[in-house]
Amino acid sequence: MARRKPPRFDPAAASRRHRSMKPDPARQVADSPHHDHFADIDSGQIIEFRSDKIEQLQREIATEMGFDIIHHRRELYCRKKP
């Protein structure tokens, strides 16, 4: 899993940035295989992860609700357990 550390994490700025971002599926495909992110709110570290269970569950839920997923983005804002 890739690990990178951005400048000090600012939850409010991240939330604004997330809401203003338009999905760009072509960019995701070009950059790397699909993955999601944990953002450690204390250290600012971003940890990429992939879960086939999550991917399957969201496809099932979308289908049950009558949708096809075109693009999605998952960022989990987290704090390490003590």
C-alpha positions as CSV (number, residue, x, y, z in Angstrom):
1,M,0.0,0.0,0.0
2,A,1.3,3.4,-0.8
3,R,1.8,5.9,2.0
4,R,2.4,9.6,1.7
5,K,2.4,12.5,4.1
6,P,0.9,15.8,2.9
7,P,1.3,19.1,4.7
8,R,-0.5,19.4,8.1
9,F,-4.1,18.0,7.7
10,D,-6.9,20.6,7.9
11,P,-10.3,18.8,8.1
12,A,-12.3,21.9,7.1
13,A,-10.1,22.6,4.1
14,A,-10.3,18.9,3.1
15,S,-14.1,19.0,3.4
16,R,-14.3,22.1,1.2
17,R,-11.9,20.6,-1.4
18,H,-13.9,17.3,-1.4
19,R,-17.2,19.0,-2.0
20,S,-15.8,21.2,-4.8
21,M,-14.1,18.3,-6.7
22,K,-15.9,17.0,-9.8
23,P,-15.3,13.3,-10.5
24,D,-12.9,12.6,-13.3
25,P,-13.0,8.9,-14.1
26,A,-10.5,9.2,-16.9
27,R,-7.9,10.7,-14.4
28,Q,-8.5,7.9,-11.9
29,V,-7.9,5.2,-14.6
30,A,-4.8,7.0,-15.9
31,D,-3.2,7.5,-12.4
32,S,-3.5,4.1,-10.8
33,P,-5.9,1.2,-10.1
34,H,-9.0,2.2,-8.0
35,H,-8.3,2.7,-4.3
36,D,-9.7,4.5,-1.4
37,H,-8.1,6.6,1.4
38,F,-7.7,6.7,5.1
39,A,-6.7,10.3,6.2
40,D,-5.2,10.3,9.7
41,I,-6.5,13.6,11.2
42,D,-3.7,13.7,13.8
43,S,-0.7,13.1,11.6
44,G,-2.0,14.1,8.2
45,Q,-0.9,10.8,6.7
46,I,-2.9,9.5,3.8
47,I,-3.0,5.7,3.5
48,E,-4.4,4.1,0.3
49,F,-6.3,0.9,0.5
50,R,-8.5,-1.4,-1.5
51,S,-11.3,-3.6,-0.3
52,D,-13.1,-6.0,-2.6
53,K,-15.7,-6.5,0.1
54,I,-16.5,-2.7,0.1
55,E,-16.6,-2.6,-3.7
56,Q,-19.0,-5.5,-4.0
57,L,-21.2,-4.2,-1.2
58,Q,-21.6,-0.8,-2.8
59,R,-22.4,-2.4,-6.2
60,E,-25.1,-4.5,-4.5
61,I,-26.6,-1.5,-2.7
62,A,-26.6,0.6,-5.9
63,T,-28.3,-2.2,-7.8
64,E,-30.9,-2.6,-5.1
65,M,-31.6,1.1,-5.3
66,G,-31.8,1.1,-9.1
67,F,-28.5,2.8,-9.8
68,D,-25.3,2.1,-11.8
69,I,-22.2,3.5,-10.2
70,I,-20.3,5.7,-12.7
71,H,-17.7,7.0,-10.3
72,H,-17.1,7.2,-6.6
73,R,-14.6,8.5,-4.2
74,R,-14.0,7.4,-0.6
75,E,-12.0,9.2,2.0
76,L,-12.3,8.1,5.6
77,Y,-11.1,10.6,8.1
78,C,-9.7,8.6,11.0
79,R,-7.7,8.7,14.2
80,K,-5.5,5.7,15.2
81,K,-6.8,3.8,18.2
82,P,-4.7,4.2,21.4
